[in-house]
Amino acid sequence: MDIEVTRDTRNELLGRREVDFVLRFDGPTPSRMQVLGKVAAILNVKENQVALDSLKTSFGMTSCTGKARIYDTEDIRNRVERPFLLSRGVPKPKEEGA
């Protein structure tokens, strides 16, 4: 899985970087958690500071385009981002047996 950053701009008002990227992969499309981890590793930030906005894959292609926002702190991310975006792609906790 390779990531190429196509645009990286700074938004001082919201305390974040806005990044567009192209993701190339082999096999099935990676999960949002895998992409989030790879973006955080490439940009040298913690995963809890990254909010993955969108991933768009074209039919039959082994690449997709995406947008991510990297915040200065986790607190800023939690105040600014919509809750459904932060919980998207996160595995649900297993409920204890009935």
MIZA-979279 format. One line per 10 residues: their letters; for each residue y, x, z of C-alpha. Coordinates in nm, 2 decimals. Layout:
# MIZA-979279
a> Y:X:Z; ...
//
This chain:
# MIZA-979279
mdievtrdtr> 0.00:0.00:0.00; 0.33:0.16:-0.12; 0.68:0.03:-0.04; 0.98:0.12:-0.25; 1.32:0.03:-0.11; 1.54:-0.11:-0.39; 1.85:-0.21:-0.18; 1.96:-0.11:0.17; 2.29:-0.24:0.30; 2.45:-0.25:0.64
nellgrrevd> 2.59:-0.57:0.79; 2.81:-0.46:1.08; 2.91:-0.82:1.18; 2.55:-0.90:1.27; 2.44:-0.55:1.37; 2.16:-0.52:1.11; 2.05:-0.35:0.79; 1.94:-0.58:0.50; 1.66:-0.43:0.29; 1.51:-0.54:-0.03
fvlrfdgptp> 1.18:-0.38:-0.13; 0.89:-0.38:-0.38; 0.54:-0.36:-0.23; 0.25:-0.24:-0.44; -0.11:-0.29:-0.32; -0.47:-0.29:-0.42; -0.70:-0.58:-0.36; -0.58:-0.90:-0.18; -0.22:-0.95:-0.08; -0.15:-0.79:0.26
srmqvlgkva> -0.07:-1.01:0.56; 0.29:-1.04:0.69; 0.20:-0.84:1.00; 0.06:-0.55:0.78; 0.38:-0.56:0.57; 0.60:-0.57:0.88; 0.42:-0.27:1.03; 0.45:-0.07:0.70; 0.83:-0.15:0.66; 0.89:-0.05:1.02
ailnvkenqv> 0.70:0.28:0.96; 0.87:0.36:0.64; 1.22:0.29:0.78; 1.14:0.46:1.12; 1.22:0.17:1.34; 1.02:-0.04:1.60; 0.84:-0.34:1.48; 1.02:-0.57:1.73; 1.35:-0.49:1.56; 1.23:-0.61:1.21
aldslktsfg> 1.25:-0.96:1.08; 1.06:-1.02:0.75; 1.24:-1.28:0.55; 1.05:-1.34:0.23; 0.76:-1.21:0.02; 0.72:-1.32:-0.33; 0.41:-1.24:-0.54; 0.38:-1.32:-0.91; 0.04:-1.46:-1.03; -0.21:-1.19:-1.12
mtsctgkari> 0.02:-0.90:-1.01; -0.07:-0.64:-0.75; 0.29:-0.61:-0.64; 0.54:-0.83:-0.46; 0.91:-0.83:-0.38; 1.04:-0.89:-0.03; 1.34:-0.89:0.20; 1.36:-0.77:0.56; 1.63:-0.74:0.82; 1.63:-0.45:1.06
ydtedirnrv> 1.84:-0.51:1.38; 1.99:-0.25:1.61; 1.81:-0.40:1.91; 1.54:-0.66:1.98; 1.79:-0.87:2.18; 2.02:-0.91:1.88; 1.72:-1.00:1.66; 1.62:-1.28:1.90; 1.97:-1.42:1.91; 2.04:-1.42:1.54
erpfllsrgv> 1.71:-1.50:1.37; 1.56:-1.85:1.35; 1.25:-1.89:1.57; 1.02:-2.00:1.30; 1.08:-1.68:1.10; 0.99:-1.47:1.40; 0.67:-1.66:1.46; 0.56:-1.67:1.10; 0.25:-1.47:1.03; 0.18:-1.39:1.39
pkpkeega> -0.18:-1.48:1.49; -0.21:-1.77:1.73; -0.35:-1.69:2.07; -0.71:-1.81:2.12; -0.75:-2.10:2.35; -1.00:-2.06:2.63; -1.33:-2.26:2.59; -1.36:-2.63:2.63
//
